[in-house]
Amino acid sequence: MKKDVAVVGCSGAGLLAAYELARKGTSVQVFDAEENLNPASRTLIVTSKLKELCFPLGSGAILNEIRGFELFADGKMATIPFAYPDLVIDRSLVIRSLASMAKAEGAEIHMGHKFLRFNGSNGQGLSFSVEKNGNREEEEKTAGVVIGADGAASKVAQGAGWPALRLAHLVQAVINLPKKYAPDLTKIWFIPEETPYFFWLIPESRQRGVLGLIGDDQETSRAALEHFLEKKNLDPLEFQEAQVPLWSRWLPVRRKIGGGEVYLVGDAACHVKVTTVGGVISGFLGALGVAEAILNGGESRRLRALRLELTIHRWLRKLLHRFSREDYVRLLSLLNKPAKEVLKRIPRDEAARMIRHLLLRQPRLMLFGLRALLKHTG
């Protein structure tokens, strides 16, 4: 028996889940606190795997195609070409596109409806309250399933008893792209004393790009970025910022409340690759997995596969967080032609497959990883 589904939050993952469920014949309603669907613009980069998720993006959502990475560490450089280009996308345009797709399949989207609390279950399903149009007028809604798609500080997750997530801060500056920078190559700088992650420069066109990093909080992240901009002699045109969750362990995405069910998707579910703190593809895979679970009585092959991938990314990040500049220089030196061929062909969203092939093509990476781990332990 199909259950009515309520999605809280017009995030990309929430709208994709709504679209997938609606096209399979499920009655879906989406609720969002904002009066209008006008999500903040943010430039993002994703692998070509986006095109494998079987949904079209609206005109203009793809800003640029990236043909490879340039990696830098203390004067050492390695170039990694891609067999299939990465896609630079505008978050706001992708969300609008997904909203149109969901509505075309019959999903109803209600803006100006802020989720307040769960009220328990009744004879028809799970009851919850929303505040309508910001005027403190409350309405009670009922659904058999509620999906929390309302971000890293999800009110749905809090109301259903999930623990708060550890957050990091993403900040990037929109810049005029220097003429010496190729518009189809992303640059990555490893400077572990300034950020345990990396600095990136993503061209969104021949004229503009975004330069950013992940940090522990807004103040230190912004200070590190401004210092790096000054060092590179680049002037910020504007800043884009967001709180992003840090994955530390698999978060069960389903809970029962009375006679109803609550699921989480996207940042609310912490479906983020902690190596890069990227959550578009993993969030979309999680959304499709949750839709699969709702339709299949709680079972989802997609969610099992995603759990394995995110676990591998977690172990990689635990190792990378221990790296010094010298470790990164050594790592780039070990990227021989066979290793680069693996990185060229296998997207970073397929971590298990990528690592297996990397170790076969460059066995010294295994020894290097063990030495780096031991050197920075104890």
GUVOKE-832600 format. One record per atom (N, C-alpha, C): residue in one letter; x negated, y negated, z negated. Coordinates in steps of 0.05 Angstrom, whole numbers, padded with zeros to 5 digits, always signed. Atoms other than C-alpha are relative to their C-alpha. Layout:
% residues N
AXYZ
...
//
This chain:
% residues 378
M-00017+00024+00000
M+00000+00000+00000
M-00018-00025+00000
K+00016+00024-00002
K-00029-00067+00021
K+00010-00020-00021
K-00006+00020+00020
K-00033-00121-00032
K-00004-00028+00011
D+00005+00028-00007
D-00025-00196-00023
D-00026-00009-00012
V+00027+00009+00009
V-00093-00230-00030
V+00000-00031-00001
A+00005+00029+00003
A-00109-00300-00056
A-00030-00004-00001
V+00028+00007+00000
V-00177-00329-00040
V-00003-00028-00012
V+00004+00026+00013
V-00201-00385-00085
V-00027-00011+00010
G+00024+00013-00010
G-00251-00431-00049
G-00003+00003+00029
C+00005+00000-00029
C-00262-00450+00023
C-00030+00001+00006
S+00028-00005-00007
S-00333-00425+00025
S-00001+00017+00025
G+00002-00016-00024
G-00360-00390+00086
G+00007+00029-00006
A-00006-00028+00007
A-00358-00322+00051
A+00030+00004-00006
G-00028-00003+00006
G-00288-00334+00025
G+00018+00000+00025
L-00016+00002-00025
L-00261-00354+00093
L-00005+00024+00018
L+00005-00024-00016
L-00295-00295+00127
L+00016+00023-00012
A-00016-00021+00013
A-00263-00248+00076
A+00030-00004+00007
A-00027+00005-00006
A-00196-00282+00089
A+00006+00008+00029
Y-00003-00007-00029
Y-00205-00275+00165
Y+00001+00030+00004
E+00001-00029-00004
E-00224-00201+00160
E+00025+00013-00011
L-00024-00012+00011
L-00166-00184+00115
L+00025-00007+00016
A-00024+00008-00015
A-00115-00224+00155
A+00002+00014+00026
R-00001-00013-00026
R-00135-00193+00220
R+00006+00030-00003
K-00007-00028+00005
K-00125-00124+00188
K+00029+00002-00011
G-00028-00001+00007
G-00053-00143+00171
G+00006-00007-00029
T-00005+00007+00028
T-00061-00166+00098
T+00010-00029-00002
S-00010+00027+00005
S-00022-00227+00073
S-00021-00014-00017
V+00022+00014+00013
V-00076-00278+00053
V+00007-00029-00003
Q-00002+00029+00005
Q-00071-00347+00021
Q-00026-00009-00012
V+00025+00012+00009
V-00132-00391+00010
V+00006-00026-00015
F-00004+00025+00016
F-00134-00445-00044
F-00026-00014-00005
D+00024+00015+00005
D-00185-00500-00050
D+00007-00026-00014
A-00006+00024+00016
A-00190-00559-00098
A-00002-00026+00016
E+00003+00025-00016
E-00211-00610-00045
E+00026-00006+00016
E-00024+00009-00014
E-00156-00651-00012
E-00002+00007+00030
N+00004-00005-00029
N-00186-00641+00058
N-00023+00020+00003
L+00022-00018-00007
L-00231-00589+00090
L-00022-00016+00012
N+00022+00017-00008
N-00292-00633+00093
N-00025+00008-00015
P+00023-00010+00015
P-00350-00591+00067
P-00025-00017+00005
A+00025+00015-00003
A-00418-00624+00055
A-00017+00012+00022
S+00017-00010-00022
S-00464-00619+00115
S-00027+00009-00012
R+00027-00010+00009
R-00527-00577+00103
R-00011+00017+00023
T+00013-00015-00022
T-00576-00551+00155
T-00011+00026-00012
L+00008-00026+00009
L-00588-00477+00147
L-00012+00016+00023
I+00011-00018-00021
I-00628-00424+00184
I+00007+00029-00007
V-00008-00028+00004
V-00604-00353+00193
V-00013+00017+00023
T+00010-00018-00021
T-00628-00292+00232
T+00021+00005+00021
S-00018-00006-00022
S-00597-00268+00297
S+00021+00020-00009
K-00020-00019+00010
K-00559-00217+00254
K+00028-00013-00003
L-00026+00014+00002
L-00505-00271+00248
L+00018+00008+00024
K-00015-00007-00024
K-00484-00253+00319
K+00011+00028+00000
E-00009-00028+00002
E-00476-00180+00299
E+00024+00003-00018
L-00022-00001+00018
L-00422-00197+00249
L+00027-00003+00013
C-00025-00002-00017
C-00371-00199+00306
C+00019-00023-00003
F-00018+00022-00001
F-00343-00268+00299
F-00013-00023+00015
P+00011+00022-00016
P-00352-00328+00346
P-00002-00025-00017
L+00003+00026+00013
L-00377-00395+00320
L+00011-00022+00018
G-00010+00022-00016
G-00344-00459+00342
G-00021-00016+00013
S+00018+00017-00015
S-00375-00508+00390
S-00015-00019-00019
G+00016+00019+00016
G-00433-00546+00358
G-00010+00011-00026
A+00009-00011+00026
A-00442-00501+00297
A-00029+00009+00001
I+00028-00008-00004
I-00508-00475+00325
I-00015-00024+00011
L+00015+00024-00007
L-00556-00534+00326
L-00025+00005+00017
N+00026-00005-00013
N-00620-00501+00351
N-00006+00029-00002
E+00011-00027+00001
E-00655-00435+00364
E-00030-00001-00006
I+00028+00000+00009
I-00721-00419+00331
I-00014+00025+00010
R+00014-00022-00014
R-00771-00375+00368
R-00021+00013-00018
G+00020-00012+00017
G-00818-00361+00310
G-00007-00017-00024
F+00009+00013+00024
F-00851-00380+00244
F-00030-00006+00003
E+00028+00006+00005
E-00917-00415+00230
E-00004+00000-00030
L+00005-00003+00029
L-00943-00394+00161
L-00027-00012-00007
F+00024+00014+00008
F-00995-00436+00124
F-00007+00006-00029
A+00009-00004+00028
A-01037-00421+00062
A-00029-00009-00002
D+00027+00010+00005
D-01097-00463+00043
D-00018+00000+00024
G+00016+00002-00024
G-01121-00475+00114
G+00003+00024+00019
K-00004-00024-00016
K-01103-00405+00139
K+00028-00002+00013
M-00026+00001-00014
M-01047-00400+00192
M+00005+00026+00014
A-00009-00023-00015
A-01008-00342+00221
A+00026-00007+00014
T-00024+00006-00015
T-00956-00347+00276
T+00015+00027+00005
I-00017-00024-00003
I-00898-00297+00278
I+00021-00006+00021
P-00022+00004-00020
P-00857-00297+00343
P+00023+00018-00006
F-00024-00016+00003
F-00786-00271+00343
F+00009+00013+00026
A-00012-00012-00023
A-00758-00221+00392
A+00028-00012+00006
Y-00026+00013-00002
Y-00690-00252+00378
Y+00000-00025-00017
P+00004+00025+00014
P-00687-00325+00358
P+00018-00003-00025
D-00016+00009+00023
D-00665-00350+00290
D+00019-00022+00009
L-00020+00020-00006
L-00605-00396+00290
L+00000-00021-00021
V-00004+00023+00018
V-00603-00465+00259
V+00029-00008+00001
I-00029+00006+00001
I-00532-00479+00237
I+00006-00023-00019
D-00011+00021+00018
D-00492-00535+00205
D+00021+00014-00017
R-00018-00014+00018
R-00457-00507+00143
R+00028-00010+00003
S-00027+00011-00001
S-00398-00554+00149
S+00015+00009+00025
L-00013-00008-00025
L-00384-00536+00222
L+00006+00030+00000
V-00006-00029+00002
V-00389-00461+00207
V+00024+00004-00017
I-00023-00003+00018
I-00339-00468+00150
I+00026-00008+00015
R-00024+00008-00015
R-00290-00506+00195
R+00007+00021+00021
S-00005-00021-00020
S-00298-00453+00249
S+00013+00024-00013
L-00011-00023+00013
L-00284-00397+00200
L+00028-00005-00010
A-00027+00007+00008
A-00223-00434+00173
A+00019+00002+00023
S-00017-00002-00024
S-00195-00439+00244
S+00005+00029+00007
M-00003-00029-00006
M-00207-00365+00255
M+00019+00013-00019
A-00017-00012+00020
A-00174-00346+00190
A+00030-00008+00005
K-00028+00010-00005
K-00112-00389+00205
K+00011+00013+00025
A-00009-00012-00024
A-00108-00360+00275
A+00010+00029-00004
E-00008-00027+00006
E-00101-00291+00244
E+00023+00001-00020
G-00024+00001+00017
G-00045-00314+00198
G-00006-00007-00029
A+00006+00008+00027
A-00082-00334+00134
A+00010-00029-00004
E-00010+00027+00006
E-00051-00395+00100
E-00021-00014-00018
I+00020+00015+00015
I-00099-00449+00074
I+00014-00023-00014
H-00013+00021+00016
H-00075-00494+00017
H-00022-00018-00012
M+00019+00018+00011
M-00120-00554+00004
M+00013-00016-00023
G-00010+00015+00022
G-00113-00596-00059
G+00012+00018-00022
H-00010-00019+00020
H-00100-00534-00102
H-00024+00011-00016
K+00023-00006+00017
K-00150-00528-00159
K+00007+00023-00019
F-00004-00023+00018
F-00156-00461-00195
F-00005-00009-00029
L+00002+00007+00028
L-00145-00469-00270
L-00006+00024-00018
R+00003-00022+00019
R-00138-00402-00305
R+00016+00024+00010
F-00017-00024-00003
F-00112-00331-00303
F+00020+00000-00022
N-00021-00001+00020
N-00047-00320-00338
N+00007+00029-00008
G-00007-00028+00004
G-00048-00244-00339
G+00016+00012+00023
S-00015-00013-00021
S-00006-00196-00298
S+00030-00001-00005
N-00029-00002+00002
N+00068-00193-00284
N+00009+00023+00018
G-00011-00022-00016
G+00113-00146-00245
G-00009-00001+00029
Q+00008+00003-00028
Q+00087-00173-00179
Q-00030+00001+00005
G+00029-00001-00003
G+00012-00174-00192
G-00013-00018-00021
L+00016+00016+00018
L-00039-00221-00223
L+00009-00029+00002
S-00010+00027+00001
S-00014-00289-00244
S-00023-00019-00006
F+00020+00021+00006
F-00058-00352-00242
F+00013-00028+00005
S-00010+00027-00003
S-00047-00427-00247
S-00019-00017+00017
V+00015+00019-00015
V-00069-00481-00199
V+00011-00028-00006
E-00009+00028+00003
E-00067-00557-00206
E+00003-00011+00028
K-00007+00008-00027
K-00034-00586-00144
K-00005-00030+00004
N+00004+00027-00010
N-00058-00649-00109
N-00013-00019-00021
G+00014+00016+00019
G-00099-00673-00168
G+00018-00017-00019
N-00018+00016+00016
N-00037-00700-00204
N+00009+00014-00025
R-00005-00016+00024
R-00039-00650-00261
R+00027+00015+00001
E-00024-00016-00004
E+00023-00616-00233
E-00009+00029+00004
E+00008-00028-00001
E+00013-00542-00247
E+00020+00018+00014
E-00017-00020-00013
E+00039-00485-00205
E-00011+00028-00007
E+00008-00028+00005
E+00038-00411-00220
E+00001+00015+00026
K+00002-00016-00024
K+00015-00365-00164
K-00003+00029-00008
T+00003-00029+00005
T+00016-00289-00160
T-00012+00014+00024
A+00011-00016-00022
A-00026-00241-00119
A-00009+00027-00011
G+00010-00026+00009
G-00045-00168-00123
G-00030+00000-00003
V+00029+00002+00001
V-00118-00187-00111
V-00008-00030+00002
V+00011+00027-00001
V-00155-00252-00125
V-00030+00002+00007
I+00028+00001-00007
I-00222-00266-00091
I-00012-00027-00008
G+00014+00024+00008
G-00268-00316-00124
G-00022-00006+00020
A+00019+00009-00021
A-00305-00353-00068
A-00007-00029-00006
D+00002+00028+00008
D-00315-00417-00107
D-00028-00007-00011
G+00027+00009+00005
G-00391-00420-00112
G-00013+00011-00024
A+00017-00012+00021
A-00446-00406-00162
A+00011-00005-00028
A-00012+00005+00026
A-00408-00438-00219
A+00030+00007+00000
S-00027-00008-00006
S-00345-00400-00202
S+00018+00000-00025
K-00020+00000+00022
K-00284-00415-00246
K+00015+00027+00000
V-00013-00027-00001
V-00253-00349-00222
V-00017+00020-00015
A+00018-00018+00014
A-00314-00311-00246
A+00001-00004-00031
Q-00002+00006+00029
Q-00312-00346-00314
Q+00026+00009-00012
G-00026-00007+00010
G-00238-00334-00321
G+00004+00030-00002
A-00003-00029+00000
A-00246-00260-00306
A-00022+00013-00018
G+00019-00011+00019
G-00304-00252-00356
G-00027+00007+00010
W+00027-00004-00009
W-00365-00249-00312
W-00019-00019-00014
P+00019+00018+00012
P-00429-00278-00342
P-00008-00022+00018
A+00010+00022-00016
A-00456-00345-00319
A-00026+00008+00014
L+00023-00007-00016
L-00509-00341-00265
L-00023-00020-00006
R+00023+00017+00001
R-00580-00368-00269
R-00002-00015+00027
L+00000+00017-00023
L-00586-00426-00220
L-00027-00012+00006
A+00023+00015-00008
A-00642-00457-00180
A+00010-00024+00016
H-00009+00025-00015
H-00641-00524-00142
H-00014-00001+00027
L+00009+00004-00028
L-00647-00531-00067
L+00001-00029+00007
V+00000+00028-00009
V-00668-00598-00040
V-00015-00001+00026
Q+00015+00004-00025
Q-00687-00617+00031
Q+00006-00028+00011
A-00001+00027-00011
A-00699-00682+00067
A+00004+00002+00030
V-00002+00003-00029
V-00674-00698+00136
V-00021-00020+00010
I+00022+00017-00009
I-00732-00727+00175
I+00000-00002+00031
N+00006+00001-00029
N-00751-00750+00245
N-00022+00020+00005
L+00020-00021-00006
L-00789-00691+00275
L-00024-00012+00014
P+00024+00010-00013
P-00861-00711+00290
P-00004+00013+00027
K+00004-00011-00028
K-00879-00703+00364
K-00019+00023+00001
K+00020-00022-00001
K-00936-00656+00346
K+00013+00027-00010
Y-00013-00024+00010
Y-00886-00606+00315
Y+00018+00011+00022
A-00016-00013-00021
A-00855-00556+00364
A+00029+00002-00010
P-00028+00000+00008
P-00778-00560+00362
P+00012+00028-00002
D-00011-00027+00001
D-00771-00484+00365
D-00017+00018-00019
L+00015-00015+00020
L-00818-00464+00308
L+00005-00011-00028
T-00003+00007+00028
T-00804-00464+00234
T-00027+00002-00014
K+00025+00000+00015
K-00863-00482+00189
K+00005+00007-00029
I-00002-00008+00028
I-00874-00450+00121
I-00027-00004-00013
W+00025+00005+00015
W-00926-00474+00070
W+00002+00014-00027
F+00001-00013+00026
F-00945-00430+00010
F-00019-00016-00018
I+00016+00016+00019
I-00969-00476-00046
I+00011+00008-00028
P-00013-00011+00024
P-00954-00435-00110
P-00003-00018-00025
E+00002+00017+00024
E-00978-00488-00159
E+00021-00022+00001
E-00021+00020-00003
E-00923-00534-00132
E+00028+00012+00000
T-00025-00016+00000
T-00868-00482-00121
T-00007+00029+00003
P+00005-00028-00004
P-00868-00407-00130
P+00013+00012+00025
Y-00013-00008-00025
Y-00826-00403-00067
Y-00017-00010+00023
F+00015+00011-00022
F-00850-00445-00008
F+00013-00026+00009
F-00012+00023-00014
F-00839-00510+00030
F+00006+00009+00029
W-00007-00007-00028
W-00804-00505+00097
W+00006-00025+00016
L-00009+00021-00019
L-00793-00549+00158
L+00015+00014+00022
I-00018-00013-00020
I-00735-00528+00202
I+00008-00022+00020
P-00010+00019-00020
P-00725-00566+00268
P+00029+00005+00006
E-00028-00003-00008
E-00651-00578+00280
E+00005-00010+00028
S-00001+00009-00028
S-00665-00611+00347
S-00028-00009+00008
R+00026+00011-00008
R-00722-00642+00386
R-00007-00025-00015
Q+00004+00026+00013
Q-00713-00706+00347
Q-00001+00002-00031
R-00003-00001+00029
R-00697-00684+00275
R-00005+00027-00011
G+00003-00025+00014
G-00711-00631+00224
G+00005-00004-00030
V-00003+00001+00029
V-00705-00615+00150
V-00024+00012-00013
L+00023-00010+00016
L-00762-00606+00101
L+00009+00003-00028
G-00010-00005+00026
G-00747-00574+00035
G-00014+00021-00016
L+00010-00020+00018
L-00760-00527-00023
L+00021+00008-00020
I-00016-00009+00023
I-00729-00488-00080
I-00016-00006-00025
G+00014+00005+00025
G-00745-00509-00151
G+00018+00008-00023
D-00015-00007+00024
D-00722-00497-00222
D+00023-00019-00007
D-00021+00020+00006
D-00682-00561-00229
D-00002-00024+00019
Q-00001+00022-00019
Q-00664-00624-00192
Q-00024-00019-00003
E+00022+00019+00004
E-00717-00669-00223
E-00026+00010+00011
T+00026-00010-00009
T-00777-00625-00211
T+00000+00006+00029
S-00001-00006-00028
S-00753-00603-00143
S-00002-00025+00017
R+00001+00025-00015
R-00742-00674-00119
R-00028-00012-00001
A+00027+00011+00003
A-00810-00696-00147
A-00020+00015+00018
A+00018-00016-00016
A-00846-00639-00112
A+00004-00006+00030
L-00006+00005-00028
L-00811-00653-00046
L-00010-00028+00008
E+00010+00027-00007
E-00826-00728-00048
E-00030-00001+00002
H+00029-00001-00002
H-00899-00713-00062
H-00009+00013+00026
F+00008-00014-00025
F-00902-00665-00003
F+00006-00018+00024
L-00006+00018-00022
L-00867-00715+00043
L-00021-00022+00003
E+00021+00021+00000
E-00918-00768+00023
E-00026+00011+00011
K+00025-00013-00010
K-00975-00720+00036
K+00001+00004+00030
K-00003-00005-00029
K-00948-00705+00105
K+00007-00025+00016
N-00006+00026-00012
N-00933-00779+00118
N+00027+00001+00015
L-00027-00002-00011
L-00859-00765+00130
L+00019-00016-00017
D-00019+00016+00014
D-00802-00811+00112
D+00028+00014+00000
P-00026-00013+00001
P-00736-00781+00088
P+00022-00019+00010
L-00023+00015-00009
L-00673-00805+00124
L+00023+00003-00019
E-00020-00006+00021
E-00627-00772+00073
E-00008+00027-00013
F+00005-00025+00014
F-00627-00714+00024
F+00025+00018+00000
Q-00021-00020+00003
Q-00586-00650+00022
Q-00008+00017-00024
E+00006-00015+00024
E-00581-00614-00044
E+00022+00020-00007
A-00020-00019+00008
A-00546-00554-00074
A-00011+00017-00023
Q+00007-00019+00020
Q-00547-00508-00134
Q+00004+00028+00012
V-00002-00027-00012
V-00561-00436-00113
V-00006+00021-00022
P+00004-00021+00020
P-00557-00372-00155
P-00025+00016+00005
L+00024-00017-00003
L-00618-00329-00168
L+00008+00029-00008
W-00008-00028+00004
W-00606-00254-00161
W-00020+00014-00018
S+00018-00015+00018
S-00635-00213-00218
S+00008+00029-00002
R-00010-00028+00001
R-00591-00151-00217
R+00027+00000+00014
W-00025-00003-00014
W-00530-00125-00181
W+00023-00008-00018
L-00023+00009+00015
L-00467-00160-00204
L+00024+00015+00011
P-00024-00014-00010
P-00406-00114-00200
P+00020-00021+00010
V-00016+00021-00013
V-00359-00152-00153
V+00030+00005-00005
R-00029-00006+00004
R-00293-00121-00177
R+00006+00004-00030
R-00010-00004+00027
R-00255-00125-00243
R+00030+00002+00001
K-00029-00002+00003
K-00185-00105-00262
K+00010-00017-00023
I-00013+00016+00021
I-00141-00153-00301
I+00029+00008+00000
G-00027-00010+00001
G-00077-00120-00322
G+00006+00017+00025
G-00007-00015-00024
G-00043-00096-00259
G-00012-00011+00026
G+00012+00012-00024
G-00086-00138-00212
G-00030+00004+00001
E+00029-00003-00004
E-00157-00140-00186
E-00012-00027+00007
V+00015+00024-00007
V-00209-00196-00181
V-00026+00009+00013
Y+00025-00004-00014
Y-00267-00195-00132
Y-00015-00026+00003
L+00016+00024-00005
L-00325-00243-00121
L-00015+00004+00026
V+00015+00000-00025
V-00359-00262-00056
V-00019-00024+00001
G+00018+00022-00005
G-00416-00307-00033
G-00017-00007-00025
D+00016+00009+00023
D-00453-00348-00086
D+00013+00008-00026
A-00013-00009+00025
A-00401-00329-00138
A-00008+00028-00007
A+00009-00028+00005
A-00424-00257-00130
A-00030+00002-00001
C+00029+00001-00001
C-00497-00278-00127
C-00011+00017+00023
H+00009-00014-00023
H-00504-00247-00058
H-00021-00017+00015
V+00021+00017-00010
V-00569-00283-00045
V-00027+00015+00001
K+00027-00013-00002
K-00637-00257-00020
K-00019-00017-00017
V+00016+00016+00018
V-00682-00279-00077
V-00028-00005+00011
T+00025+00007-00012
T-00744-00277-00033
T+00000-00028+00012
T-00002+00026-00013
T-00721-00338+00006
T+00022-00017-00012
V-00024+00013+00011
V-00659-00357-00036
V+00019-00008+00023
G-00018+00004-00022
G-00620-00351+00029
G+00025+00017-00004
G-00023-00015+00006
G-00548-00330+00023
G+00021+00001+00021
V-00021+00001-00021
V-00512-00339+00089
V+00006+00029+00010
I-00005-00026-00011
I-00521-00270+00120
I+00008+00020-00022
S-00007-00018+00022
S-00521-00233+00053
S+00028-00006-00011
G-00026+00007+00009
G-00460-00272+00032
G+00022+00009+00019
F-00019-00010-00019
F-00424-00255+00096
F+00003+00030-00001
L-00002-00029+00002
L-00442-00182+00090
L+00015+00008-00025
G-00015-00005+00024
G-00416-00183+00019
G+00030-00005+00003
A-00028+00007-00005
A-00351-00216+00042
A+00013+00023+00016
L-00011-00022-00016
L-00341-00161+00095
L+00002+00025-00017
G-00001-00023+00018
G-00357-00109+00041
G+00023-00002-00019
V-00022+00003+00018
V-00306-00137-00006
V+00027+00004+00015
A-00024-00005-00016
A-00253-00138+00049
A+00003+00030+00005
E+00000-00029-00004
E-00272-00065+00063
E+00009+00014-00025
A-00008-00012+00026
A-00265-00048-00011
A+00030-00004-00005
I-00028+00006+00004
I-00197-00081-00016
I+00018+00018+00017
L-00016-00017-00018
L-00172-00042+00044
L-00003+00030-00005
N+00006-00029+00003
N-00203+00024+00022
N+00001+00009-00030
G-00003-00009+00027
G-00183+00029-00051
G-00025-00004-00017
G+00024+00006+00017
G-00248+00000-00079
G-00026+00010+00012
E+00024-00011-00012
E-00297+00038-00034
E-00011-00017+00022
S+00012+00016-00021
S-00346+00001+00010
S-00029+00008+00006
R+00027-00007-00009
R-00406+00026+00049
R-00017-00025+00003
R+00015+00025-00003
R-00426-00046+00064
R-00011-00010-00026
L+00010+00010+00026
L-00431-00064-00010
L-00022+00018-00010
R+00022-00018+00009
R-00474-00003-00025
R-00026-00007+00015
A+00024+00007-00015
A-00522-00022+00031
A-00011-00028-00008
L+00008+00027+00009
L-00523-00095+00008
L-00014+00002-00027
R+00013-00003+00027
R-00540-00074-00063
R-00029+00009+00003
L+00028-00010-00004
L-00602-00036-00038
L-00017-00022+00011
E+00016+00022-00012
E-00625-00095+00005
E-00007-00021-00021
L+00005+00021+00020
L-00618-00146-00051
L-00019+00010-00022
T+00019-00011+00020
T-00655-00100-00099
T-00028-00001+00011
I+00026+00001-00012
I-00713-00095-00051
I-00011-00029+00001
H+00009+00028+00000
H-00715-00170-00043
H-00008-00009-00028
R+00007+00007+00028
R-00716-00176-00119
R-00028+00009-00007
W+00027-00010+00006
W-00778-00132-00125
W-00022-00015+00016
L+00019+00016-00015
L-00812-00170-00069
L-00005-00028-00013
R+00003+00026+00013
R-00799-00236-00104
R-00015+00002-00026
K+00015-00003+00025
K-00825-00210-00170
K-00030+00001+00006
L+00029-00001-00008
L-00891-00195-00134
L-00009-00027+00010
L+00008+00025-00011
L-00893-00260-00095
L-00002-00022-00021
H+00002+00020+00021
H-00881-00301-00158
H-00027+00001-00014
R+00026-00003+00013
R-00948-00275-00182
R-00023-00009+00018
F+00022+00006-00019
F-00987-00297-00120
F-00013-00027-00005
S+00016+00025+00000
S-01042-00349-00121
S-00004-00009+00029
R+00006+00008-00028
R-01064-00389-00060
R-00018+00021+00013
E+00019-00020-00011
E-01120-00338-00050
E+00016+00025+00009
D-00016-00023-00007
D-01068-00282-00049
D+00015-00005+00026
Y-00014+00006-00025
Y-01028-00317+00005
Y-00019-00001+00024
V+00020+00000-00021
V-01091-00329+00046
V-00007+00029+00009
R+00006-00028-00006
R-01107-00255+00041
R+00023+00014+00014
L-00023-00012-00013
L-01036-00236+00059
L+00002-00008+00029
L-00001+00008-00028
L-01038-00277+00123
L-00022+00013+00016
S+00022-00014-00014
S-01105-00246+00140
S+00007+00029+00007
L-00007-00028-00005
L-01074-00177+00136
L+00022+00003+00021
L-00021-00002-00021
L-01020-00194+00187
L-00012+00004+00027
N+00013-00007-00026
N-01053-00158+00245
N+00022+00002+00022
K-00018+00000-00022
K-01022-00150+00313
K+00023+00020-00004
P-00022-00019+00005
P-00982-00086+00295
P+00020-00010-00021
A-00018+00011+00021
A-00955-00120+00232
A+00017-00023+00011
K-00016+00022-00011
K-00934-00182+00270
K+00021+00011+00019
E-00020-00012-00018
E-00899-00137+00320
E+00025+00009-00015
V-00022-00008+00018
V-00857-00109+00263
V+00017-00025-00008
L-00014+00024+00008
L-00840-00179+00238
L+00014-00013+00023
K-00012+00011-00024
K-00824-00199+00309
K+00027+00014+00006
R-00023-00016-00008
R-00773-00143+00319
R+00021+00004-00021
I-00019-00007+00021
I-00741-00131+00251
I+00006-00025-00016
P-00007+00025+00015
P-00702-00188+00218
P-00004+00004-00030
R+00006-00001+00028
R-00716-00205+00146
R+00025+00008-00017
D-00024-00010+00014
D-00644-00185+00129
D+00000+00030-00002
E+00003-00029+00002
E-00666-00113+00137
E-00026+00007-00014
A+00025-00002+00015
A-00718-00111+00082
A-00011+00028-00002
A+00009-00027+00003
A-00721-00036+00072
A-00013+00010+00025
R+00011-00009-00026
R-00732-00021+00145
R-00026-00016+00007
M+00023+00016-00006
M-00781-00079+00153
M-00025+00009-00016
I+00023-00007+00017
I-00825-00058+00094
I-00011+00028+00008
R+00009-00027-00008
R-00826+00015+00116
R-00018-00001+00025
H+00016+00002-00024
H-00851-00004+00185
H-00025-00016-00004
L+00024+00015+00005
L-00900-00055+00159
L-00022+00017-00013
L+00020-00017+00013
L-00934-00004+00114
L-00011+00021+00018
L+00009-00019-00019
L-00938+00045+00171
L-00020-00013+00019
R+00017+00014-00019
R-00970-00007+00217
R-00024-00013-00013
Q+00022+00012+00014
Q-01014-00040+00164
Q-00001+00011-00028
P+00000-00013+00027
P-01027+00008+00106
P-00014-00016-00021
R+00014+00016+00020
R-01074-00041+00072
R+00018-00019-00015
L-00019+00017+00015
L-01013-00082+00053
L+00008+00013-00026
M-00007-00014+00024
M-00996-00029+00002
M-00021-00004-00022
L+00022+00003+00019
L-01064-00032-00031
L-00002-00029-00009
F+00001+00028+00007
F-01064-00108-00028
F+00022-00007-00021
G-00022+00006+00019
G-00996-00111-00063
G-00005+00011-00028
L+00006-00012+00026
L-01018-00064-00118
L-00022-00016-00014
R+00022+00016+00012
R-01082-00104-00130
R+00010-00027-00010
A-00011+00026+00008
A-01044-00169-00132
A+00017+00003-00025
L-00017-00005+00024
L-00995-00140-00182
L-00017+00005-00024
L+00017-00007+00023
L-01049-00112-00227
L-00017-00024-00009
K+00016+00023+00007
K-01091-00175-00223
K+00014-00020-00017
H-00016+00021+00014
H-01035-00219-00250
H+00017+00012-00022
T-00014-00013+00021
T-01010-00169-00301
T-00018+00003-00025
G+00015-00003+00025
G-01032-00168-00374
G-00023-00019-00002
//
